Amino acid sequence: MAQKITLSIPDLLHKKLKEWRNSFNFSKMFQETVTDAIQKKEEFQKRFSEDFDISEIIKRLQHEKMIWEKQFFKSGKNEGLKWARSAYYEDLLYVINFEDRYKLTNDVKFKPYFEELHNTNELEKYASDAAVAHEVMFIDGWFLGVNEFWNQIKEQI
């Protein structure tokens, strides 16, 4: 049985909700978000109530790291597709034939673009000398997105 609750939200959010009411199932979105948040809290509490087994902790962290890196890969792929759709032909060829994908981020032609991506995708939030896996995953995803786009259209050009 479903229960109704009352929430307080800012006026601006209420205006947006009314505007987008037909496009979203807000009840379902709320339920999914709250369920996820509660599950995370419960899992966190469970971890502290159990005996510490370092091998299990390492397995869990490795799994979480893999999921975390996949999120950056997916974001990179989406950004690569987005860029490729609006790129000039010359720029597409330049990127497709670029020798070292990780050096493209410092290429004079693309450095400002990648700096902006770096900021908007919060890559700097986790930046340090040792932790670059998320950036590598993002760039790998970006190149995959560009290449997938190119492979779909190259025969038609």
VEXLOMAR-906018 format. One record per residue (C-alpha): residue number from 1; x, y, z. Coordinates in pm, whole numbers, padded with zeros to 5 digits, always signed. Layout:
% VEXLOMAR-906018
PT     n     east    north       up
PT   NUM        X        Y        Z
...
END
This chain:
% VEXLOMAR-906018
PT     n     east    north       up
PT     1   +00000   +00000   +00000
PT     2   +00132   +00344   -00087
PT     3   +00143   +00623   +00168
PT     4   +00128   +00994   +00095
PT     5   +00369   +01243   +00248
PT     6   +00406   +01618   +00231
PT     7   +00735   +01780   +00129
PT     8   +00850   +02137   +00145
PT     9   +01044   +02263   -00154
PT    10   +01169   +02606   -00264
PT    11   +00942   +02815   -00485
PT    12   +01176   +02793   -00784
PT    13   +01181   +02412   -00768
PT    14   +00802   +02407   -00738
PT    15   +00774   +02622   -01049
PT    16   +01004   +02383   -01237
PT    17   +00807   +02081   -01113
PT    18   +00484   +02230   -01245
PT    19   +00657   +02310   -01574
PT    20   +00786   +01954   -01623
PT    21   +00503   +01761   -01453
PT    22   +00406   +01573   -01772
PT    23   +00764   +01476   -01859
PT    24   +00861   +01300   -01538
PT    25   +00719   +01061   -01285
PT    26   +00826   +01262   -00982
PT    27   +00682   +01012   -00737
PT    28   +00890   +00731   -00887
PT    29   +01202   +00951   -00902
PT    30   +01160   +01042   -00537
PT    31   +01104   +00681   -00435
PT    32   +01412   +00560   -00623
PT    33   +01633   +00836   -00484
PT    34   +01519   +00788   -00125
PT    35   +01548   +00409   -00157
PT    36   +01907   +00443   -00284
PT    37   +01998   +00684   -00005
PT    38   +01850   +00457   +00262
PT    39   +02023   +00150   +00119
PT    40   +02357   +00331   +00124
PT    41   +02303   +00434   +00487
PT    42   +02201   +00083   +00586
PT    43   +02499   -00071   +00407
PT    44   +02729   +00179   +00575
PT    45   +02589   +00098   +00918
PT    46   +02612   -00275   +00845
PT    47   +02980   -00239   +00755
PT    48   +03051   -00088   +01097
PT    49   +02851   -00346   +01288
PT    50   +03032   -00642   +01127
PT    51   +03378   -00762   +01214
PT    52   +03643   -00607   +00993
PT    53   +03772   -00848   +00729
PT    54   +04039   -00666   +00530
PT    55   +04011   -00893   +00225
PT    56   +03635   -00829   +00207
PT    57   +03692   -00456   +00248
PT    58   +03946   -00460   -00037
PT    59   +03707   -00655   -00263
PT    60   +03429   -00409   -00186
PT    61   +03650   -00108   -00254
PT    62   +03778   -00261   -00578
PT    63   +03421   -00315   -00690
PT    64   +03323   +00041   -00596
PT    65   +03630   +00174   -00780
PT    66   +03532   -00016   -01094
PT    67   +03179   +00129   -01083
PT    68   +03320   +00477   -01016
PT    69   +03560   +00452   -01312
PT    70   +03282   +00324   -01541
PT    71   +03081   +00635   -01459
PT    72   +03370   +00851   -01579
PT    73   +03404   +00634   -01891
PT    74   +03033   +00676   -01967
PT    75   +03050   +01053   -01911
PT    76   +03352   +01074   -02140
PT    77   +03177   +00873   -02410
PT    78   +02871   +01100   -02394
PT    79   +03092   +01409   -02417
PT    80   +03283   +01258   -02710
PT    81   +02961   +01188   -02900
PT    82   +02836   +01537   -02823
PT    83   +03160   +01692   -02948
PT    84   +03171   +01477   -03262
PT    85   +02817   +01573   -03364
PT    86   +02908   +01941   -03379
PT    87   +03275   +01912   -03484
PT    88   +03413   +02039   -03811
PT    89   +03523   +01771   -04057
PT    90   +03885   +01882   -04029
PT    91   +03872   +01855   -03649
PT    92   +03716   +01508   -03666
PT    93   +03998   +01387   -03891
PT    94   +04254   +01550   -03663
PT    95   +04118   +01367   -03358
PT    96   +04061   +01033   -03533
PT    97   +04421   +01030   -03656
PT    98   +04580   +01172   -03341
PT    99   +04871   +00953   -03229
PT   100   +04851   +00966   -02848
PT   101   +04500   +01025   -02718
PT   102   +04619   +01135   -02374
PT   103   +04834   +01410   -02526
PT   104   +04534   +01556   -02712
PT   105   +04424   +01719   -02387
PT   106   +04739   +01937   -02400
PT   107   +04727   +02000   -02775
PT   108   +04714   +02374   -02846
PT   109   +04400   +02334   -03054
PT   110   +04206   +02133   -02794
PT   111   +04349   +02234   -02458
PT   112   +04079   +02498   -02380
PT   113   +03804   +02249   -02471
PT   114   +03946   +01977   -02245
PT   115   +04006   +02223   -01962
PT   116   +03639   +02314   -01976
PT   117   +03541   +01945   -01981
PT   118   +03771   +01885   -01688
PT   119   +03588   +02148   -01485
PT   120   +03231   +02066   -01588
PT   121   +03275   +01692   -01526
PT   122   +03439   +01747   -01186
PT   123   +03756   +01564   -01286
PT   124   +03961   +01808   -01080
PT   125   +03766   +01709   -00769
PT   126   +03961   +01382   -00753
PT   127   +04286   +01498   -00910
PT   128   +04615   +01413   -00746
PT   129   +04947   +01274   -00860
PT   130   +04845   +00917   -00780
PT   131   +04474   +00919   -00872
PT   132   +04438   +00964   -01246
PT   133   +04241   +00649   -01332
PT   134   +03916   +00845   -01356
PT   135   +04074   +01090   -01602
PT   136   +04210   +00805   -01814
PT   137   +03868   +00639   -01815
PT   138   +03705   +00968   -01913
PT   139   +03946   +01020   -02207
PT   140   +03908   +00657   -02317
PT   141   +03531   +00703   -02316
PT   142   +03560   +01034   -02500
PT   143   +03764   +00877   -02779
PT   144   +03527   +00582   -02802
PT   145   +03234   +00822   -02842
PT   146   +03413   +01014   -03118
PT   147   +03520   +00693   -03295
PT   148   +03173   +00538   -03277
PT   149   +03028   +00851   -03431
PT   150   +03297   +00856   -03701
PT   151   +03246   +00488   -03788
PT   152   +02875   +00546   -03836
PT   153   +02912   +00842   -04070
PT   154   +03246   +00803   -04252
PT   155   +03108   +00590   -04537
PT   156   +02835   +00845   -04604
PT   157   +03068   +01142   -04643
END
